[in-house]
Amino acid sequence: MDYILQNIGKIIFALTGLGLLFVGVKNYTKIKAFLLEVKVELSKVSWSTRHELIGATGVVITITLILAVYVGAVDFSLSRFLALLIK
């Protein structure tokens, strides 16, 4: 009994793995069809070029920094204002 209590996490992990394996074997044809459909759909995707990706990443980083500065300034201002009200 102590062995089971000490290794309950490993036992649950193993049982979950066996369950997933059983479901995978039972539904092999459905899973295979699904993955083939995923492959077909991914071939239709319009992937960004490296240049577009770098540009979009720059925009996201810039907007994030601007918002961080704005939120920090508002937080600082409101905390100073509340400190004056409390005194």
KADADA-V803634 format. One line per field, one symbol per residue. phi: phi as a letter, one per 20 degrees, with the letter a starting at -180 (. if undefined). psi: psi as a letter, one per 30 degrees, with the letter a starting at -180 (. if undefined). A space follows every 50 residues. Layout:
BEGIN
phi->???
psi->???
END
This chain:
BEGIN
phi->.fffffdfffffffffffffffffffdgfffffffffffffffefeefff fffffffffffffffffffffffffffffffffffff
psi->eeeeefgeeeeeeeeeeeeeeeeeeeheeeeeeeeeeeeeefffkjklle eeeeeeeeeeeeeeeeeeeeeeeeeeeeeeeeeeee.
END
